[in-house]
Amino acid sequence: MTTPVLNSLWRITPRDDRELIRSYAGWPLSVTNLTDLTAILNRVAITSTAAVTQVQGWIDEIETLEADYAEKVEIGTAHLGNAASYEGPTPGETLSRDDLKKKADVLEWDTSLLRVKYESGGAGGTAGAVLGGRLADLKGRIFQTLGIQPVSGSGSGMAMLVRS
């Protein structure tokens, strides 16, 4: 059994739209799943070029949001978005005792370098919750456009094919 050829409106490189959608849906990698998903994508491409463009825009936004969050994790500031406020050591910074010295006639320690304070400005939720909600919304829009439905609802990341 071979997988059908994907319509040329869908991107294969540098991003493989089919593989990203399969991973969002939580489908295991199998010939059957790839065949079903390819048939869905080809049907949408034949029916509406605008829908393909819209789905690709949502995929791009998901990938951008996930890359931005991964960068925050890498530099050590991701946790700042998960609290209404934060006060403590500057994240991602390594300070030596020489960094703490003030240039003055009398040696003092500049302890302000050790602590920072962030306020969320009255946000209705944490940045992590907002990000998670946006990702779930975008993936839900992709599933709806393609006729894929989440298996257990409420953002499980799993999906199944809804046949008409």
Backbone as ProteinMPNN parsed JSONL, in Angstrom:
{"seq_chain_A": "MTTPVLNSLWRITPRDDRELIRSYAGWPLSVTNLTDLTAILNRVAITSTAAVTQVQGWIDEIETLEADYAEKVEIGTAHLGNAASYEGPTPGETLSRDDLKKKADVLEWDTSLLRVKYESGGAGGTAGAVLGGRLADLKGRIFQTLGIQPVSGSGSGMAMLVRS", "coords_chain_A": {"N_chain_A": [[0.852, -1.174, 0.0], [0.635, 2.157, -0.901], [1.216, 5.632, -0.212], [-0.921, 8.211, -1.378], [-0.148, 10.828, -3.78], [0.574, 14.063, -2.608], [-1.316, 17.036, -3.002], [-0.042, 19.815, -4.818], [-0.441, 22.338, -3.709], [-0.077, 22.201, -1.004], [2.567, 22.559, 1.346], [5.722, 20.997, 1.155], [8.433, 21.238, 1.658], [10.12, 23.978, 3.266], [8.692, 23.18, 5.452], [6.658, 20.486, 6.274], [3.464, 20.307, 5.687], [1.551, 18.237, 5.945], [2.765, 16.416, 7.731], [3.068, 18.004, 10.03], [0.368, 18.567, 10.647], [-0.508, 15.948, 11.11], [0.975, 15.395, 13.415], [-0.091, 17.317, 15.181], [-2.652, 16.311, 15.413], [-2.177, 13.982, 16.701], [-1.989, 11.516, 15.562], [-0.702, 8.253, 15.053], [2.25, 7.396, 13.182], [1.599, 5.911, 10.255], [0.924, 3.993, 7.293], [-1.784, 3.87, 6.667], [-2.875, 6.041, 8.151], [-1.455, 8.179, 6.975], [-2.364, 7.942, 4.349], [-5.14, 8.439, 4.664], [-5.035, 11.075, 5.701], [-3.729, 12.406, 3.611], [-5.646, 12.156, 1.605], [-7.677, 13.746, 2.701], [-6.393, 16.272, 2.769], [-5.897, 16.652, 0.028], [-8.53, 16.749, -0.939], [-9.446, 19.12, 0.291], [-7.675, 20.944, -0.905], [-8.455, 20.807, -3.599], [-11.038, 21.739, -3.385], [-10.896, 24.331, -2.155], [-8.658, 26.821, -2.506], [-8.203, 29.013, -0.91], [-8.755, 28.016, 1.639], [-6.608, 26.285, 2.028], [-4.489, 28.124, 2.117], [-5.257, 29.543, 4.428], [-5.137, 27.536, 6.431], [-2.404, 26.968, 6.303], [-1.427, 29.417, 7.217], [-2.311, 29.319, 9.878], [-0.807, 27.119, 10.743], [1.773, 28.211, 10.495], [1.596, 30.214, 12.461], [1.28, 28.659, 14.792], [3.75, 27.289, 14.812], [5.498, 29.475, 15.092], [4.721, 30.53, 17.619], [5.345, 28.318, 19.255], [8.118, 28.159, 18.824], [8.963, 30.637, 19.851], [8.305, 30.271, 22.564], [9.961, 28.1, 23.172], [12.426, 29.353, 22.933], [12.285, 31.108, 25.103], [12.318, 29.266, 27.175], [14.876, 28.258, 26.816], [16.536, 30.488, 27.409], [15.865, 30.889, 29.988], [13.635, 32.355, 30.897], [11.01, 31.547, 30.75], [9.363, 30.835, 32.894], [8.542, 33.24, 33.933], [6.26, 34.117, 32.713], [4.284, 32.622, 33.851], [3.229, 33.453, 36.215], [1.456, 35.896, 38.146], [3.026, 37.893, 39.155], [6.542, 38.423, 39.679], [9.381, 38.264, 41.671], [12.726, 38.222, 42.225], [15.916, 36.567, 41.766], [17.632, 37.611, 38.807], [16.576, 35.968, 35.972], [18.395, 33.549, 34.08], [20.813, 34.833, 34.298], [24.175, 34.942, 35.349], [25.915, 35.885, 38.071], [28.9, 37.261, 39.329], [30.973, 37.899, 42.235], [32.401, 40.184, 41.639], [30.721, 41.502, 39.872], [28.919, 42.585, 41.577], [30.104, 44.675, 42.883], [30.219, 48.131, 43.607], [31.483, 51.034, 42.09], [33.11, 53.124, 44.041], [34.252, 55.342, 46.655], [34.042, 53.974, 48.984], [33.778, 50.557, 49.504], [30.948, 48.95, 48.4], [28.259, 46.655, 48.156], [26.38, 46.018, 45.311], [23.385, 45.15, 45.56], [21.074, 45.271, 44.093], [21.343, 44.121, 41.64], [20.886, 41.485, 42.033], [18.179, 41.01, 42.228], [15.067, 41.114, 40.541], [11.944, 42.497, 39.439], [8.816, 41.689, 38.171], [5.678, 42.55, 36.831], [2.434, 41.501, 35.871], [0.586, 43.264, 34.913], [-2.155, 43.114, 35.396], [-3.201, 40.998, 33.89], [-5.577, 38.673, 32.597], [-4.976, 36.003, 32.809], [-2.298, 33.635, 33.114], [0.707, 33.899, 31.139], [1.49, 31.468, 30.09], [-0.916, 30.008, 30.152], [-2.465, 31.524, 28.411], [-0.994, 31.214, 26.046], [-1.21, 28.415, 25.705], [-3.992, 28.232, 25.356], [-4.321, 29.67, 22.97], [-2.847, 28.072, 21.162], [-4.383, 25.705, 21.275], [-6.764, 26.705, 20.214], [-5.979, 27.421, 17.578], [-5.193, 24.905, 16.561], [-7.634, 23.609, 16.788], [-9.114, 25.042, 14.89], [-7.799, 24.246, 12.561], [-8.385, 21.466, 12.605], [-11.182, 21.589, 12.354], [-11.512, 22.822, 9.832], [-10.419, 20.866, 8.183], [-12.044, 18.727, 8.677], [-11.546, 17.081, 10.835], [-11.854, 15.712, 14.053], [-11.386, 16.29, 17.548], [-10.625, 13.524, 19.662], [-11.156, 13.026, 22.488], [-12.143, 15.464, 23.212], [-11.728, 18.711, 24.725], [-8.931, 19.715, 24.195], [-7.03, 17.551, 24.025], [-5.176, 16.915, 22.172], [-5.385, 14.75, 20.583], [-6.896, 13.257, 17.713], [-9.459, 12.291, 15.36], [-10.567, 10.923, 12.252], [-13.416, 12.227, 10.753], [-15.861, 10.798, 9.055], [-17.942, 11.461, 6.262]], "CA_chain_A": [[0.0, 0.0, 0.0], [1.435, 3.378, -0.966], [0.527, 6.876, 0.104], [-1.16, 9.01, -2.581], [0.652, 12.045, -3.943], [-0.037, 15.233, -1.986], [-1.559, 18.166, -3.899], [1.097, 20.744, -4.8], [-0.722, 23.542, -2.92], [0.444, 21.975, 0.345], [4.027, 22.663, 1.419], [6.472, 19.793, 1.517], [9.653, 21.764, 2.27], [10.879, 23.464, 4.401], [7.771, 22.594, 6.419], [5.755, 19.498, 5.697], [2.156, 20.57, 6.282], [0.884, 16.979, 6.293], [3.393, 15.849, 8.931], [2.734, 18.861, 11.17], [-1.039, 18.334, 10.988], [-0.567, 14.612, 11.706], [1.483, 15.464, 14.792], [-1.073, 18.059, 15.988], [-3.801, 15.436, 15.631], [-1.773, 12.872, 17.549], [-2.104, 10.249, 14.838], [0.558, 7.524, 14.89], [2.759, 7.337, 11.818], [1.286, 4.651, 9.575], [0.507, 4.192, 5.901], [-3.225, 4.136, 6.681], [-3.104, 7.415, 8.595], [-0.95, 9.1, 5.949], [-3.274, 7.86, 3.203], [-6.364, 9.163, 5.025], [-4.757, 12.504, 5.819], [-3.434, 12.917, 2.27], [-6.936, 12.273, 0.913], [-8.347, 14.927, 3.26], [-5.69, 17.475, 2.31], [-6.139, 16.796, -1.409], [-9.923, 17.179, -1.102], [-9.513, 20.54, 0.657], [-6.938, 21.713, -1.918], [-9.281, 20.864, -4.809], [-12.247, 22.498, -3.076], [-10.682, 25.731, -1.788], [-7.28, 27.295, -2.365], [-8.185, 29.93, 0.24], [-8.695, 27.212, 2.867], [-5.222, 25.813, 2.15], [-3.702, 29.28, 2.557], [-5.624, 29.836, 5.815], [-4.58, 26.474, 7.285], [-0.955, 27.179, 6.348], [-1.215, 30.559, 8.107], [-2.461, 28.835, 11.258], [0.371, 26.284, 11.021], [2.897, 29.129, 10.702], [1.435, 30.867, 13.766], [1.573, 27.647, 15.814], [5.195, 27.055, 14.833], [6.133, 30.681, 15.636], [4.456, 30.577, 19.061], [6.113, 27.26, 19.913], [9.545, 28.523, 18.763], [9.172, 31.726, 20.808], [8.28, 29.714, 23.905], [11.178, 27.294, 23.331], [13.527, 30.295, 23.16], [12.17, 31.585, 26.485], [12.78, 28.169, 28.031], [16.329, 28.166, 26.663], [17.23, 31.584, 28.096], [15.509, 30.862, 31.4], [12.611, 33.327, 31.283], [9.669, 31.014, 30.484], [8.561, 30.801, 34.114], [8.048, 34.571, 34.282], [4.916, 34.272, 32.182], [3.344, 31.734, 34.515], [2.823, 34.013, 37.496], [0.971, 37.265, 38.023], [4.181, 38.75, 39.402], [7.758, 37.682, 40.013], [10.476, 39.046, 42.225], [13.782, 37.306, 42.603], [17.135, 36.71, 40.977], [17.445, 37.781, 37.375], [16.68, 34.653, 35.342], [19.342, 33.404, 32.987], [22.023, 35.619, 34.546], [25.131, 34.426, 36.316], [26.63, 37.034, 38.617], [30.046, 36.986, 40.197], [31.092, 38.922, 43.281], [32.879, 41.419, 41.011], [29.572, 42.186, 39.285], [28.155, 43.23, 42.633], [30.837, 45.803, 43.456], [29.977, 49.477, 43.091], [32.694, 51.852, 42.064], [32.951, 54.247, 44.961], [35.356, 55.44, 47.599], [33.827, 52.926, 49.971], [33.29, 49.358, 48.833], [29.582, 48.539, 48.715], [27.74, 45.617, 47.268], [25.177, 46.437, 44.59], [22.479, 44.0, 45.649], [19.945, 45.412, 43.169], [21.562, 43.233, 40.499], [20.441, 40.142, 42.372], [16.729, 40.863, 42.232], [14.261, 41.834, 39.562], [10.523, 42.373, 39.729], [7.959, 41.784, 36.993], [4.241, 42.533, 37.098], [1.73, 41.121, 34.655], [-0.29, 44.343, 34.463], [-3.566, 42.753, 35.529], [-3.624, 40.064, 32.852], [-6.624, 37.764, 33.037], [-4.428, 34.67, 33.017], [-0.851, 33.6, 32.945], [1.142, 33.844, 29.742], [1.468, 30.066, 29.684], [-2.303, 29.618, 29.89], [-2.89, 32.225, 27.195], [-0.321, 30.536, 24.934], [-1.853, 27.111, 25.532], [-5.323, 28.46, 24.8], [-4.191, 30.077, 21.562], [-2.434, 26.892, 20.403], [-5.546, 24.814, 21.177], [-7.705, 27.348, 19.291], [-5.47, 27.295, 16.209], [-5.281, 23.497, 16.162], [-9.064, 23.343, 16.613], [-9.525, 25.602, 13.594], [-7.259, 23.358, 11.523], [-9.176, 20.237, 12.627], [-12.519, 21.885, 11.837], [-11.406, 23.075, 8.397], [-10.102, 19.621, 7.485], [-13.002, 17.68, 9.012], [-10.952, 16.21, 11.854], [-12.461, 16.051, 15.336], [-10.657, 15.754, 18.706], [-11.217, 12.282, 20.161], [-11.712, 13.145, 23.832], [-12.488, 16.857, 23.48], [-10.933, 19.621, 25.562], [-7.507, 19.928, 23.971], [-6.176, 16.407, 24.327], [-4.164, 16.778, 21.14], [-5.681, 13.561, 19.788], [-7.96, 13.53, 16.76], [-9.861, 11.178, 14.51], [-11.196, 11.308, 11.002], [-14.868, 12.194, 10.756], [-16.27, 10.47, 7.68], [-19.3, 11.9, 5.959]], "C_chain_A": [[0.899, 1.238, 0.0], [0.565, 4.586, -0.663], [0.285, 7.656, -1.18], [-0.3, 10.27, -2.6], [-0.122, 13.228, -3.366], [-0.174, 16.355, -3.007], [-0.462, 19.207, -3.725], [0.82, 22.049, -4.06], [-0.179, 23.422, -1.495], [1.964, 21.987, 0.315], [4.639, 21.331, 1.832], [7.79, 20.194, 2.174], [9.542, 23.273, 2.316], [9.986, 22.856, 5.475], [6.864, 21.625, 5.685], [4.405, 19.658, 6.385], [1.477, 19.284, 6.754], [1.456, 16.406, 7.591], [3.079, 16.686, 10.169], [1.29, 18.627, 11.611], [-1.202, 16.959, 11.634], [-0.095, 14.639, 13.16], [0.537, 16.242, 15.697], [-2.248, 17.159, 16.361], [-3.465, 14.253, 16.534], [-1.912, 11.519, 16.879], [-0.753, 9.568, 14.787], [0.966, 7.506, 13.418], [2.478, 5.951, 11.247], [0.845, 4.974, 8.156], [-0.98, 4.539, 5.849], [-3.512, 5.579, 7.076], [-2.618, 8.428, 7.568], [-1.849, 9.104, 4.718], [-4.554, 8.636, 3.478], [-6.128, 10.668, 5.061], [-4.45, 13.123, 4.458], [-4.724, 13.099, 1.477], [-7.704, 13.504, 1.397], [-7.713, 16.2, 2.709], [-5.911, 17.706, 0.817], [-7.563, 17.276, -1.682], [-10.076, 18.667, -0.782], [-8.821, 21.393, -0.401], [-7.744, 21.855, -3.206], [-10.486, 21.775, -4.592], [-11.977, 23.981, -2.875], [-9.204, 26.048, -1.585], [-7.156, 28.215, -1.152], [-8.091, 29.166, 1.559], [-7.284, 26.684, 3.099], [-4.343, 26.933, 2.691], [-3.978, 29.602, 4.02], [-5.033, 28.807, 6.768], [-3.068, 26.639, 7.403], [-0.604, 28.381, 7.231], [-1.323, 30.158, 9.568], [-1.276, 27.962, 11.659], [1.578, 27.174, 11.309], [2.813, 29.802, 12.066], [1.74, 29.895, 14.906], [3.077, 27.448, 15.94], [5.944, 28.255, 15.41], [5.948, 30.761, 17.146], [5.273, 29.52, 19.807], [7.609, 27.566, 19.909], [9.862, 29.639, 19.75], [9.212, 31.19, 22.232], [9.528, 28.877, 24.17], [12.383, 28.187, 23.587], [13.491, 30.827, 24.586], [12.629, 30.515, 27.473], [14.301, 28.108, 28.008], [17.064, 29.263, 27.426], [16.808, 31.723, 29.552], [14.459, 31.857, 31.825], [11.19, 32.808, 31.102], [8.784, 31.08, 31.723], [7.984, 32.163, 34.475], [6.625, 34.787, 33.792], [3.879, 33.438, 32.895], [2.938, 32.211, 35.9], [2.352, 35.44, 37.275], [2.085, 38.267, 38.295], [5.355, 37.868, 39.798], [8.755, 38.658, 40.586], [11.524, 38.06, 42.704], [15.005, 37.523, 41.75], [16.815, 36.852, 39.491], [17.607, 36.427, 36.696], [17.683, 34.644, 34.202], [20.643, 34.162, 33.174], [22.897, 34.892, 35.561], [25.97, 35.603, 36.781], [27.804, 36.557, 39.463], [30.094, 38.075, 41.264], [31.578, 40.234, 42.685], [31.741, 42.199, 40.363], [28.823, 43.003, 40.327], [28.849, 44.451, 43.225], [30.42, 47.107, 42.793], [31.297, 50.215, 43.075], [32.439, 53.077, 42.934], [34.173, 54.278, 45.866], [35.263, 54.331, 48.641], [33.247, 51.723, 49.229], [31.888, 49.023, 49.322], [29.202, 47.428, 47.751], [26.451, 46.119, 46.637], [24.218, 45.252, 44.546], [21.283, 44.124, 44.714], [20.105, 44.516, 41.944], [21.042, 41.825, 40.76], [18.947, 39.937, 42.187], [16.096, 41.685, 41.12], [12.8, 41.623, 39.934], [9.749, 42.581, 38.438], [6.51, 41.753, 37.457], [3.522, 42.237, 35.793], [0.801, 42.212, 34.149], [-1.752, 43.964, 34.476], [-4.068, 41.825, 34.442], [-4.637, 39.083, 33.422], [-6.132, 36.353, 33.289], [-2.935, 34.719, 32.832], [-0.512, 33.52, 31.465], [1.13, 32.41, 29.23], [0.065, 29.59, 29.348], [-2.827, 30.268, 28.617], [-2.28, 31.554, 25.969], [-0.975, 29.183, 24.659], [-3.238, 27.228, 24.925], [-5.277, 28.822, 23.33], [-3.79, 28.887, 20.689], [-3.607, 25.926, 20.219], [-6.573, 25.376, 20.199], [-7.261, 27.172, 17.845], [-5.565, 25.855, 15.712], [-6.74, 23.097, 15.944], [-9.586, 23.87, 15.285], [-9.032, 24.732, 12.444], [-8.095, 22.084, 11.445], [-10.555, 20.465, 12.012], [-12.491, 22.078, 10.324], [-11.2, 21.785, 7.618], [-11.103, 18.501, 7.758], [-12.443, 16.648, 9.962], [-11.502, 16.662, 13.2], [-11.623, 15.491, 16.482], [-11.385, 14.545, 19.298], [-11.888, 12.494, 21.509], [-12.011, 14.587, 24.206], [-11.408, 17.593, 24.231], [-9.424, 19.528, 25.41], [-6.595, 18.771, 24.273], [-5.042, 16.262, 23.333], [-4.364, 15.539, 20.284], [-6.849, 13.884, 18.868], [-8.303, 12.268, 15.993], [-10.508, 11.73, 13.262], [-12.699, 11.192, 11.155], [-15.3, 11.958, 9.32], [-17.708, 10.91, 7.461], [-19.99, 10.908, 5.045]], "O_chain_A": [[1.816, 1.345, 0.814], [-0.654, 4.561, -0.836], [1.193, 7.762, -2.004], [0.206, 10.712, -1.568], [-1.32, 13.375, -3.605], [0.744, 16.6, -3.789], [-0.007, 19.453, -2.608], [1.755, 22.806, -3.801], [0.14, 24.427, -0.859], [2.578, 21.486, -0.627], [4.147, 20.642, 2.725], [8.22, 19.562, 3.139], [8.891, 23.83, 1.432], [10.463, 22.098, 6.319], [6.366, 21.923, 4.599], [4.216, 19.209, 7.516], [0.897, 19.248, 7.839], [0.702, 15.96, 8.455], [2.85, 16.134, 11.245], [1.015, 18.502, 12.804], [-1.951, 16.816, 12.6], [-0.685, 13.993, 14.027], [0.368, 15.88, 16.861], [-2.773, 17.23, 17.472], [-4.36, 13.599, 17.067], [-1.949, 10.489, 17.552], [0.252, 10.221, 14.507], [0.122, 7.59, 12.526], [3.041, 4.952, 11.695], [0.442, 6.099, 7.861], [-1.389, 5.404, 5.075], [-4.297, 6.263, 6.419], [-3.291, 9.427, 7.316], [-2.069, 10.153, 4.113], [-5.01, 9.405, 2.631], [-6.919, 11.442, 4.522], [-4.869, 14.248, 4.182], [-4.877, 14.086, 0.758], [-8.307, 14.219, 0.597], [-8.413, 17.098, 2.24], [-6.094, 18.847, 0.391], [-7.779, 18.115, -2.556], [-10.759, 19.39, -1.507], [-9.327, 22.457, -0.759], [-7.718, 22.911, -3.838], [-10.904, 22.494, -5.501], [-12.738, 24.815, -3.366], [-8.583, 25.601, -0.621], [-6.141, 28.206, -0.454], [-7.426, 29.616, 2.491], [-6.816, 26.641, 4.236], [-3.55, 26.722, 3.608], [-3.053, 29.901, 4.775], [-4.484, 29.173, 7.808], [-2.51, 26.468, 8.487], [0.415, 28.359, 7.921], [-0.53, 30.597, 10.401], [-0.792, 28.053, 12.787], [2.322, 26.923, 12.257], [3.823, 29.948, 12.754], [2.389, 30.271, 15.882], [3.615, 27.44, 17.047], [6.92, 28.078, 16.138], [6.903, 31.027, 17.876], [5.828, 29.799, 20.869], [8.3, 27.268, 20.883], [10.898, 29.608, 20.414], [10.056, 31.605, 23.026], [10.092, 28.932, 25.263], [13.267, 27.83, 24.366], [14.537, 30.984, 25.217], [13.255, 30.825, 28.486], [14.939, 27.929, 29.045], [18.105, 29.001, 28.027], [17.329, 32.575, 30.273], [14.383, 32.189, 33.008], [10.241, 33.57, 31.287], [7.588, 31.351, 31.618], [7.028, 32.237, 35.248], [5.87, 35.554, 34.388], [2.694, 33.535, 32.575], [2.362, 31.448, 36.675], [2.789, 36.112, 36.341], [2.091, 39.363, 37.734], [5.18, 36.717, 40.199], [8.951, 39.75, 40.052], [11.232, 37.168, 43.5], [15.125, 38.549, 41.081], [15.845, 36.281, 38.993], [18.656, 35.796, 36.823], [17.802, 35.615, 33.454], [21.498, 34.137, 32.289], [22.395, 34.3, 36.517], [26.654, 36.242, 35.982], [27.705, 35.582, 40.209], [29.347, 39.052, 41.201], [31.208, 41.301, 43.176], [31.789, 43.428, 40.308], [28.171, 43.994, 39.999], [28.237, 45.19, 43.997], [30.284, 47.18, 41.571], [32.132, 50.029, 43.96], [31.643, 53.95, 42.586], [35.01, 53.375, 45.849], [36.277, 53.818, 49.115], [32.33, 51.868, 48.42], [31.669, 48.834, 50.519], [29.769, 47.3, 46.666], [25.546, 46.583, 47.33], [24.24, 44.454, 43.609], [20.538, 43.156, 44.556], [19.12, 44.187, 41.282], [20.788, 41.064, 39.826], [18.496, 38.806, 42.008], [16.532, 42.793, 40.807], [12.463, 40.685, 40.657], [9.998, 43.535, 37.701], [6.162, 41.011, 38.375], [3.957, 42.676, 34.728], [0.272, 42.092, 33.044], [-2.519, 44.447, 33.643], [-5.251, 41.861, 34.102], [-4.561, 38.71, 34.592], [-6.831, 35.574, 33.938], [-2.38, 35.743, 32.435], [-1.339, 33.122, 30.644], [0.797, 32.164, 28.071], [-0.131, 28.856, 28.379], [-3.545, 29.64, 27.839], [-2.965, 31.347, 24.968], [-1.26, 28.849, 23.509], [-3.619, 26.42, 24.078], [-6.089, 28.346, 22.537], [-4.332, 28.71, 19.598], [-3.803, 25.389, 19.129], [-7.187, 24.625, 19.442], [-8.065, 26.817, 16.983], [-5.971, 25.613, 14.575], [-7.048, 22.337, 15.026], [-10.404, 23.222, 14.631], [-9.753, 24.507, 11.472], [-8.477, 21.659, 10.354], [-11.041, 19.636, 11.242], [-13.35, 21.555, 9.615], [-11.738, 21.623, 6.522], [-11.024, 17.439, 7.141], [-12.816, 15.477, 9.908], [-11.604, 17.861, 13.459], [-11.186, 14.342, 16.415], [-12.61, 14.547, 19.419], [-13.068, 12.178, 21.665], [-12.122, 14.908, 25.39], [-10.281, 17.109, 24.344], [-8.714, 19.288, 26.387], [-5.475, 18.983, 24.739], [-4.058, 15.574, 23.603], [-3.594, 15.301, 19.354], [-7.702, 14.702, 19.213], [-7.539, 11.303, 15.978], [-10.944, 12.881, 13.233], [-13.203, 10.175, 11.632], [-15.123, 12.825, 8.464], [-18.569, 10.763, 8.328], [-21.148, 11.108, 4.678]]}, "name": "protein", "num_of_chains": 1, "seq": "MTTPVLNSLWRITPRDDRELIRSYAGWPLSVTNLTDLTAILNRVAITSTAAVTQVQGWIDEIETLEADYAEKVEIGTAHLGNAASYEGPTPGETLSRDDLKKKADVLEWDTSLLRVKYESGGAGGTAGAVLGGRLADLKGRIFQTLGIQPVSGSGSGMAMLVRS"}
